[in-house]
Amino acid sequence: MTSIDTFGSRATLDVDGAAYEYYRLSAVPGLERLPYSLKVLAENLLRTEDGANVTAEHVRALASWDPTAEPDTEIQFTPARVVMQDFTGVPCIVDLATMREAVAELGGDPAVINPLAPAEMVIDHSVQIDSFGLPSSLERNKEREYERNAERYQFLRWGQGALDNFRVVPPGTGIVHQVNIEFLARTVFTRAEERDGARVTVAYPDTCVGTDSHTTMVNGLGVLGWGVGGIEAEAAMLGQPVSMLIPRVVGFRLTGQIPAAATATDVVLTITQMLREHGVVGKIVEFYGEGVGAVPLANRATIGNMSPEFGSTAAMFPIDGVTLDYLRLTGRPEESIALVEAYAKAQGMWHDPSREPVYSEYLELDLATVVPSIAGPKRPQDRIELSRAKEAFREALPAYAPEGHKPTEAALADGTTAELDHGRVVIASITSCTNTSNPSVMVAAGLLARNAVARGLRSKPWVKTSTAPGSQVVTDYYAKAGLWPALDALGFNVVGYGCATCIGNSGPLPEEVSAAVNEADLAVVSVLSGNRNFEGRINPDVKMNYLASPPLVIAYALAGTMDFDFATEPLGQDPQGEDVFLADIWPDPAEVQATIDATIDRQMYERDYADVFAGDERWRGLDTPGGQTFAWDPGSTYVRKAPFFEGLTMELTPVADIEGARVLALLGDSVTTDHISPAGAIKADSPAGRYLSEHGVARADFNSYGSRRGNHEVMIRGTFANIRLRNQLLDGVEGGYTRNFLTGQTESIFDASQAYQAAGVPLVVLGGKEYGSGSSRDWAAKGTALLGVKAVIAESFERIHRSNLIGMGVVPLQFPAGQSAASLGLDGAESFSITGLTALNDGVTPRTVEVRAERADGRATTFEALVRIDTPGEADYFRNGGILQYVLRSLARG
């Protein structure tokens, strides 16, 4: 669609003899003073101005942006492309396949259900670590991955053939965010358009939304993008702009240099702690200052990756010479690099360290003050200086460990015995795009492994060790540097190219270790170079999880316990009987950089990404269904037709107030989407496990919740099924259980929800602060809706989950400022009525609604809850019963 261009901003940019059409920010006074990220949004509005969804007033609102004001102006953002991973991407394609049938039933053309924006999926979430510590582990895990997921992969291959603008990067290639920065991202996008009978090439900033919260990793490359729920991504693919308020932008000034003993991981953990404490939910963080130019691109990507852990919408770095150097290193064409430079300079998007941009808020970090750190045992923002890690572990332990325990002996697979106790590190994994994309920490880990092996050190035998790079380039430079023999000797063999441990696909612990841990109820530990360490996420046997840099992951594998002080305790003795401390084997930063310079080159990237969409023989050999609509298999336990459009008509069902609702779950602070919709292992005695057993699936083939997201029957049963969930309706019980107030009995949350729905009783969930933090997991909202929950009342919401709830027709309500369920005296046994929602039928979004909580004795508590439907666009979605219903009706009307 061509912009109506009220401001006459359309112009021609000449780059080495090639002509590009672009939309000049300089055509609108005021845009030149904006932060980098808002300039990207301004260009987006200029280019998509249609006089309806995007008007000249929207552009003027950005030009007159008041950095001190609270956001209140809605704009429509049209991303250049959509990126997906397979756990969240499979349900997207299931929904699109179902929508094709639904459009036909409404009298429309199924072909209108097609991505209008390029959509690219990287299959990275399915590999599990069944085998580890062996040269054959990579191949064994790949075999099991295809055995478990062949049906899902066949479905994705159907989608690739049936849908336009949809491409799939096959399994075994890498992690979506690393593939994005190394290959998919353009920084400046181009598109061919017809203009007055002539063909022109339009240049504009590369932007994206992704079905994974860590999509923000691409912010390090100067690309504005963030995570959205799968349902929002589907709408974006179908041409629906993303509704948002013009955000506040936090300027984060970087100065100084990282000390020799610290790593990029330590920097990002420090920034995470600072920004969580400051409060940046719903805001964009933008890095600026003289220190930015000294931050390598890989470090920028690591920082951008952790934006969801800060709580921010994005964590942007501007375009500069470092950006161009990275694009060149990773094999981007020279003409594209020249365009990026010329475009950024023409639009005032090139970083000028001497300029002090205008921001809403300001923070500063002197990188020289960063010290070695870890984070844990359950949140990324809980940073601990490495020097007091032992002390901090002991302080945290009582919350996880029973008193009066005794260490236990475990007979290990190698015939030896080992004493297991609280704090034993049972998983040490170099994993996640957060760090495996960063050569500085990966090479440091390899050199530390080399030094450790040279001094005769080995990983402790009870530690499950693994390396799961986010790109095959890592394997190449490790091989070129000669570091694999040492890593293999310590058990850090490659186990797969995917997310693995970071998302909970750590695989089972060795049977003898698992049995000993569970029999003694030990609080054992995982250490990973990932981005999240939420409770129950990494492994069901592991209660405490810590984030650390790759070299520290290896160090903890050598120590074997979190109850360890690296400064005063030796990791072991060398053959001469000399104590070996961590400081003795820590690599010199100069050697790290020299190794990087000698081993990493452009040809590695060009070779590894030359045929990235082709896949191996397993992928190419899959039977691929054809046809414009998918032939659903009624016996499938992986892919089933989505239930969201059953009975849908063109007429809207009026919004109703909520009467007589009961509480399904009363939850505390920092309830994550992992708590709401876990991605990991399915327990045999859970509702989801029983469903699979009843459908003939063997226990060994249950796979994970994440891999079953194409089957709503599994996912409903898995909602609120995290083994570490604490529903305060019950005392001393962990897991997916609740009190059924119809019977007074304790039941699984799924079984209770079915009883409530059969009785016609609506449900609510009560939560605390930061409700729905973590992954952009749309099934956390889909499952909530399908359980019959009509409203979630919390003290505060994380951005993506709040949006997803609205997208599924569940109203997010916020307790009055400073109040909570506890302060209002609510224990969850009350009957809830919510009045005032019907104003939405008149085109009005009420600021508050009245909530009345009535106890069994007739006493009631009444309060005004804030309605967190934040934009008119979100109100339209809610009136339609959800965003997909809104889009479907719009497309069916033509």
N, C-alpha and C positions, 0 to 999 in steps of 0.2 A: 504494500500500500504506500502511495506517495503522500508525503506530508503536504498540508495546505500552506505551510510555511508563511505564516502571518508576518514574521519578522524579516523575511528576505534573507534567511541565513544560508540558503543553499549556495555553494560555491565549488570551485574546482581546485584541487591540490595536485600539483605536478611533482612527481617523484622520479627522478632519473628518466624522464621522458614518458612515464606512464601517467595518465590522467585519472584522478579519482574524484568523485563527487563527495562532498562532505557538508555538514551543517555547522557553520561557524558560531562558536560561543560568543565571539566578539560582536556579533550582530545585536546582542541584547545587553544593554548596560547593566552592570551589577553581577553578571555571571563570572566575570574575571576574578572577583574577590573570594569566590567560594572555595572551600576545601576540595581536594582532588576528587573525592568520592561523589560529592554533590555536583561537580562538573560533569561527571559521567551520567548522573541522573538527568541533568539539564539537557545534555545532548540527546538522551533517549527521548525526552519530551519533544524537543524540536523536530526530531526525525519522525516521530509517530503522531504528530499533531493531526487530529482528524475533525476537530470542532465539536466532538461529542465526548468520547472517553478522555481525550487529551485536548485541552483548549489553550488558547493564548494566556488565559488567566493562571493556568497551572505553571506555565513558564515564568510569568511575572512573579508568582508566589515564590519560586525558587530564587529569582533574581533579587528579591527583597527579603531574603531569608534573614530572620532574626536569630542569631545563635543562642541567645539567652532565653528564648521563648520555649514553652512546652509545645511539643508537636500537636498540631490540630488541623493541618491541611493535608487532605488526601490527594495522592497522585497515583498514576497508573504506570507501572514499570514493565516494559516488554523485554525480557531477556533474549539475547542472541541465540542461546541454545540451552539445552537441558542435558545434564549428566546424571547417570544412575548407576547404582550397584545392584547386584542381582537380588539380594534379600528384599529390598524395597522396590526394585524394578519389576520383579515378577508379578506382584499384585497390581502394579500399574498396567502392565500388558494384559493381565486378566481383566481388569476393569475396562480397558479399551476394547477388548474382544467382546465383553458383555455389552458394552455400549453400542457396538455395531448392531447387535441383535435388537437392542432396545429402541434404537432410532428407527429401524425397520418396523417395529411394532407400533411406533407412534406415527407411521406414515412417511418417514423421511428416507433419505438415501444413506445406507450404511457406509458408503465411501467417504462421507464427510468426516468420519472418525479416522483421522490421519494426522500425524504430527506435522504441523506447519513450520515449526522451528526444528532445526536439527536436534535429534535426540541420540545420545551415545551411551551405551551401557558397557560397563566393565564387570565381568564376572569375577568377583574377588572374595565373596563372603562365604563360599561353600566349602572350601578346603578345611579339613580338620586334621589335627595332629594325632593320628592313630599310631604312627611309627615315628620314632625319634632316635637320635644318637647313632644312626647307621648310614653308611653310604647309599643304601637302597631306600632310605626313608622317603625321599622325594617321589620316587616312582611308585612306591607302595601307597602313599597318601593320594596320589593322583588316580590310581586305580580305584581306590575306595570312593573317591569323589565322584567319579563317573558312575560307579555302581549305584550310589545313593541318588544321584541327581540327573540321571539320563532323561527321565521324563520331563523334568523342568527344562533341561537344555533343549530337548526336542521342541517344547513349546516356544522357547525363545527363538529358535531357528525358524519356526513358523512365523513369529512376529516379524523377524527380520525380512522375510520374504513377502509378507502380506501388507506390511505398513511401509509407507514412504518415509524417507528422512530418518530411518531408524537403523542404527548400526550397532553391532555387538562385538566387543573385544572378548575373545573366548577365554576360558579358564586357563590358569597356568601362566598368565602373562604378567600380571602385577596388580597393584591396588589402584582403584579408580582415581584417587587424588594425585598419586604419583604419576600415573599415566597421563593425567590431565595436564600437570605442569610440564612434563617431559615431552608430550606429543600433541595432545588434543587442543590445548589452549593456543589462541592466536594473538592475544594482547590487543591487536587491532584486527577487526573482522572485515571481510569484504563480501558483497553480494551483488549479483548482476540484476539490473532492473531495466525495463523499457521506459524510455522517456521521450515523448514526442516523436515516436517512430524510430528512435535510435537506442542502442544498447549502451548503458552506462554502468560503471562499477562504483558502488557506494562504499565508502570506508567509514567505519564507526567503531567505538570501543567494544572489544569482546566483553560480554557479560554472560552470566549463566545463573541458573538455579539448579540445585542438585538434590536428589533424594537421599542425601546423607548430610548430617550436620557439619561434617568436616570439609564440605565443599569449599569452605573459606580458605583452604590451603592455597588456592589459586590467587587469593588476594596478594600473596607475596610477589606475584608476577605482574601486578598492576591491573589485574582483572577483577572487577567488582562482581561478586557472586556470593551466594549463601545457601544454606540448606533450607529446604521446605519439605513438607510432608508429601508423600506420594500423590495424594489427591490434588494438591496444589500444582505439583509437577505435571500431572495429567492435563489439568486445565491450561497450564502454560504451553504444553505441547499442542493443544488444540486451538491456540491463538488467543487464549484469555490472558490479559495482562495481570500482573501481580499487584494487588491493591496494597498501598502502604502509606503511612504518614511521613511527611518530610522529617527525617530524623534529626536528633541532636548528634553532633559529631565531637568526639573527644580527641583532642590533640595530645599525642604521646611523644614527647621529645626524647630522643636518644642521644646520649653523649658518651664519650670515652671508649675504651676498648675492653674486650673480655679478657680477664686475667688468664694466665697460663694454666692454672689448675681447674678452671671452669670450662663448661661446654655450652653449646647452644641449648641443650636440654635444661641446664641450670638457668639459663636466661629466660626460657619460656615458662618454667615453673615459677620464677620470680615475678614475671609479668602477670601470670595467671592469678597469683595471690594478690598482687597490687590491684588489679582491675576488678576482681571479685569483691574486694573490700571497698573499693570506690563505688561500685555499682554502675554497670553499663548495659543492663538488659534493655533491648530495643534501640540501642545507640550504635553508631558506627565509630570504631576506633581508627585513627589515622596516625601513622608514624611519620615524624618529620624531624628536621634538625640536621646539624652537621654530622652527627653520628650515623645517620641512615646510610650514607655512602660507604661506610666501613662495614656494613652488615652484608655478608654474602647472600646471594639469592636463596641458597638452600636454608640459611637461617631465617630469612624472611618467610619462606614457605612453612617452616616449622612453627614460627610464631602465628602466622595466619591460620594454620591448622587448628590451633588451640582456641580460636575465637569462641566456639560454643562453651568451652570451659570458663572463659571470662564471663560469658553471658551476652556478649555483643552480637549484633547482626553480622558485622564484618570487621576485619582487622587489616586495613589497607596500607600497602606501601605504594608510593608513586613510581612512575617510570623514570629510569635514569640509565646511565651507562652500564651499571651492574645488570639491569634487565636485559639490555642488548647482548652483553657478553654471555648470559645464560642461554638466551635464544640461539645464539651462534653455537655454543657448546653442544646444545641438544639437537643440532641438525636442522634447525628451521632454515628455509630458503633465504638467501641474501636479500632478494627483493622484498620479502615480508619484513625483514629486520629494518631495511631502509624505510619502509612505509611506517613502521612503528615509531621510529625516531622522528621522521618528518611530521607525522600526524600529531604526536604528543607535543612537539614544539609549536606547531601551528595553533593548537587548541589551548595552550597554556597549561598543559598537563605534564610537562617535563619538570622534574624535581629541581627546585632552586633552593639550596640549603641556606642561602642568605635571606630568604623571604620568610616572614613570620605570618603564616596564614591565620585567619580568624576561625576560632573554634568555640564550641559551647562551653567546654571545660578543658582544663590543662593538667597533664601529669608529666613527670620527668623521671628518667632512670639513667643514672651514671653506670654504664656497663662495667666499669672497673670495680664496682661494689658487689658484683655477683659472686656468690660462693657456691661450691659444690652442694647439691641439694637432691633430695628425693621428695615424693609426695605420697601421703597415705595416712591411715590404712584404708580409707574408703572414698575420698574425694580428691580430685586433681588440685584443688586450690589449697589443700592442707599441706603446704610446703614445710619441709623439715631440713634444717642445715645438716649436712652429712656428719658433721662433728658431734651432733647430739642425737643421731639416729637411734643408737642403742637406748639412750635415756627415754626418748620419745616412744619407742616401741614398748618399753616397760610401763610407761604411763598409760598407754592405750590398751594394754593386754587385759586388764580386769574386765573390760566391757565385752570381751570375746571368749574368755576362758573360765571354766569352773574352778573354784577354789579346791585345794587339797588334792590335786591330781598327782600322778606319778608318771615320769617318762616311761615309754614303752619300747620294747625291743621289736624290730621288724626284720624278718629273714628276707633279704633282697634276692632278686632274680639271679645275680651273679654268684650266689652261694654264701655271701658274707652276711653278717648281721649289723644292724645300725640302731643306735638309740635315737628315737624320735621324741621330740618334746615341742612345747609351744614355741613358736617363732621359727621353726625349721623352714627353710626355703625349699619348697617342693616343686616349684615351677620357676624357671629363669628363662625368659624368652626375649630374644632380640626380634622385635615385631613392630608393625604399624608404619604407615606412611609418614607419621609424625617425625620419626627419626631415621628410618631406613632410606629416606630420600636425601639425607644429609651426609655427604661424604666425610665431613669433619668428625662426626661422632662414630660413624661406621668404621672408618679407617683407624680411629683411636681404639675402638674395640678390637679390631684385628691385630693391631700392634701390641695391645695389652695381652691378648691371648698368646701371641708369639713369645713375649717376654715371660709370661707365666710358665709356659711349657718349657722354655729354656732353663728355668729355675726348678723344674721338676714338679710343678704344681698340677693338680687335677681337680675337676669339679667333684663335689661330694656325690656319692653314689645314689643318694635318695632324691637328687634334683633332676627333674624332667627338663632337659635343655633343648633349645631349638633356635633356629634362625629362619625367619620367614620374610624375605625382602619384598619390598613393594615394586621392584623392577628388576628385570634380568641384568640390567647394567651393573647392579651391585655385585652379582656373581662374577661378571667380567672383570671388574677392577680388583676384586679380591684375588681372583686367579692370577691376574697380571702382576699383582704385588707379592704373590707367593704366600698369602696369608691363610689359605684354606687348610693346609695340614695342621696348623696349630688350632684353628677353630674346631676342626673335626676331632682332634685329640681331646678337646675339652667337652665334646658332645654337642657342639653348636653347628651341627650339619644343617644343610638346607632341608627344610621339611615341606616347603611349598611356596608359591608366589601368591600371596593373598593375605587377608586380614588376620586369620588364624587366632592366636591367643588374645589379641587385642579386643576382639568382639566376643570372646567366650568359646571359640573353637579350639581350646587348648587340648581337647581330647581327654580321655580318662587318665588318671594317675595309674602307675603300675599297681596291679591288684593288691600286692602285699603292702604297699605304702598306703593305699586307700583304706584297706581294712584296718590297719593299725591306727590311722588317723581317726577313723570313725568310732572304733571300739573304745579308744581313750578320750574321745571328744576333744581332740587337740586343735588349738588355734594355729594352724600352719599358714604359710605365707607364699604369695607369688610376687615376683619382681619382674616387671616387664617394661620395655621401652615404648609403651603405648601412650594413649591420651586419656584413657578412662580407667578407673579402678573401683567402680561402684560395687556395692555389696552383691554377692551372688553372681557377678558378671563373668569372672574369669574361669572359675571351676566350682562345682557344687561342694567339693570337699575343702575348699580354701576359704577361710573366713577373713583374712587380712591381705590386702593387695597394695603394692607400692609401685609407683612410677619412678623410673630412673633412666639415666642415659645408657646407651649400649655398653660402654666400658664398665659402668657400675653394675649392669646386669651380670656380666661375666664375673666381676669381683664378688658379688653375692653368691654366685654358683660355687665359687672357690671357698667362700666362708661357710656356706651351707646353712646359715642362720641369720635372722634379723637381729638377734641378741648379740651384736658384734660391734666393736669399736675399731675401725680401720687404722686409727692413729696409734693405738697402743697394743693391739693384738695382731700377731702374725697370721698370715694366711696359711702358713705351713713352713716346712724346712726344705732347703735345697739339698742336693746329694752330699754336700760338705757339712750338713747339719746346721747351717746358718739360717736364722729366722728370715723369712721373706715377708715384708710388709707391702701394702698396696702402693705406697710411695716408691718402693724399689722397682716396681714393674709398670708404673704409670708412664705412658709414652710422652716424649717431649713434643710440644706443639710444633716445633720446627720440623721434626721428622714427619709428623702427621701431614703438614702442608707439602713437604717435599714428596711424600708418597702420592698424595693427590695429584700434584703437578706431573708426576712421572707416569701415572697409570690411567688417568681419565682423559678421554679425548672424544671428539665429535664423531669419529667413525663408530664408536661403541653404540651410540644412540641411533645413528643411521642404520646400522646393521640390525639392532634389536627391534626397531620399529618399522622395518622395511615392509613386512607383511603382517602387521599386527592384527588385522581382521581375519586372517586366513585360518588360524588355529592348527592344531596338530591332527594326526590321523584319527584319533578318537573323535574329535569334534567334527571333522569332515565326514566321518563314517556314520554319524547319527542319522537315523531315518527321520526325514523332515516332512511333516504334513503340509498339504497345500490348501488352497482355497482362501477366499476373502473373509470368510467367517470360520471360526475354529470349531472343529468337531469334538465336543466335550465327551470325555470318557466317564460314564456314571460310576465306574468302579475306581476312579483315580483317588488317591489319598494325597496327591500333591497339587493338582490343578483342578479347581472346580469353578463353575460359573458363579460370579459374584452375586450376592443377594440384594444389593443396594437399590436395584431398579425394579424390583418385583412390584407389580401393581401400579407403577408410575403412570400418571396421566398428565395431560397438558395443563390441567387446572391445579392450582395450589391448594393445599390443605391449610386452613387458617392456623396461625400460631395460637396455642392454647396456654392458659396458666397451668401450673402444676399443683395438683391437689392430692393430699394424703400419701406423699412419697415417704419411703423408708430409706434408711441409710444402709448402703451396701458395704461401705468401707469408711472407717474413720482413720485418717493417716496423718503422719507428722510432717516435719520439714524435709526438704530436699528429696522428695519422692521423685524418682527418675522414670523415664520411659522404659528403662530396664526393669524397674519394679512393676510397672503396669503391664508391659508386654515383653517378657524375657526373650532373648534370642538363642539361648544355649540349649543344653540337654533337656530332653523330655523324660520325666520320671515315669516309671512303669505304673505306679499307683496313683498317678494324677488323672484328672478327667481327660486330658489330651492323650495320655498313655493308654487309658482304657478304651478310648475311641479307636485308636490305631490298632490295638489288639483285637477289638471286635470286628475290625475290617481286615483281619488276616495279616497284619504287618508284624513281623517278628521283632522282638525287642532290639536286636542288633541293628535293625533297619529303621528304627524310629527317626534317625537323623536329628535335626535340631528344630526348634521353633522357627528360627529364621528361614530355614529351607522350606518350611511348610506354609509360608505366608500366602501361597496361592490357593490354600484350602481354608476357607473361613470356618469350617467346622472345628478344625484343630485350633485355630487362632482364638476363637471365642472361648474355648475351654482353657486356653493358655493365658487369658487376660487376668491380671492380678495374681498370677501363679508363681511369681518369683519366690524361691525358697526362703529368702531373707525378708520378705514383706512382713511388716508388723501392723496388723489391723487392730487398732485399739478398742474395737468392740469386744475383743477377746483378751484375756489375761495370760501372758506367758506363752503365747502360741505364735510361731513363725510360719509363714507360707500363705498359700492362697485360700484362706478359710475366713468364714464370717459367722455371725449369729443370724439365723433365720428368725425374724421376729414374728412370723406367722406361726411357727411351731416352738420357738425358744431353743431349738437345737443348733449345735455347731455343725456346719456343713461346708463343703467347698463353695467358693464364691460362684462358680458356674452353676452348681446344682441349686443354690439358693436363688440365683437370678431367674432360673427357669421356673421355680415355684412362684416367685413374685409375678413374673410375666403371665403365667397361667391364671393367677388370681386378679390380674388387671391392676397391679400395684406398681406405680412408677418408682424409680430409684434415684437417689442422689449420692454423691461421694463428697466427703468433707476432707480438706487437705490443709497443709500449713504453708510455709514460705517455699518459693521456688518449685512449685508443683509442676511436674512434667519436664524437669531439666534433663539434659543429656541428648540422646540421639533424636534425629528427626523421624521418629518411628510412627508412621501414620496408623499402624495397627494398634498403637496405644489409644488412639481416638476411635478407630473403627471398632475395636473390641469393646471399648466402653459403651459405645452406642448400641451395639448388638446385644449387650447384656441388659439393655433396658434402662440405662442411666440417662436421665433427662437433663441433669445439671450437675456441675462440679463447683463447689463453693470452697475457695481456698484463700489464703492470705496474700499470695502473689503467684503469678504464672510465668513460666518460661515462654518466650516468644512463639516458638514453632508449635508447641503443643496447644497453646491457647488457640492459635489459628486453626490447627487441625480439628479441635473440638467443634468449632463453629462449622468447619467444612463437613462435619458429620452430623450436624443438627443438634449438638449438645451445647447448652448455653453455659459459658464460663462466668461465674459470679465471684466477686471478691468481697471478703469481709470488710466492714468499715475500717478505716485506717487505725492501726494500733489495737485492733480487736482480733479475736480468734475463737475457734470453737471452745477452747478451754476458758478464755476470759468471759465468754458469754454463758458459761456453765452448761454447755452442751456435751452430752456423753454419747450421742449417736442413737439412743433408744427412742428419740422423739419421732413424731410424725411431722413431716415438713409440707408446708403449702407456700407457693411462690406466686404472687399476684403482681400484675403490671406488664407482663410479657405481651399481652394482647395488643398493646400500643403499636407493636411492630406491624400489625395488619393495616394500620393507618399510615404506614410509611414513616413512622417516627421510631427512633431507637431510644427507649427510656434510659436516662442516666442511671437510675437506680430502680430496684423492684423491692417490694416488701416480702420478707421471709418470716414466716411464723412457724416456730418449732414447738409443738404441743406434746407435753408429757402424758403418760398414762393416767395420771391423776387429774388431768385437765389444766394444770398450770402451763403457761406458755411464755416463750421468749420471742419477742418480735424485733427485727432489725432491718435496716435498709442495706441491701447488698448492691455493690457497684456492678453494672452490666459491662462486661469486658468485650462487647462487640464494638470494636474501636473505629471502624470506618463504614461509610454507607455501602461499600461493596460487600463487606462482611455481612451486613444486615440483609442484603439481597440474597446472599447464599443461605443464610439461616431461614429466611422466609420460604425458600425453595426446599428446605429439608436437608440442604447440603450443597457444596460447591459443584459436585458432579451432576446432581439433579438440575442445577441452574444451567450448567453448560449444555447438558443433554437437551433440555427444553429449548434453549436458544438455537442449537444446531438443527433440531427437528423443525423449528419454525422457518429455518432458512434465512 
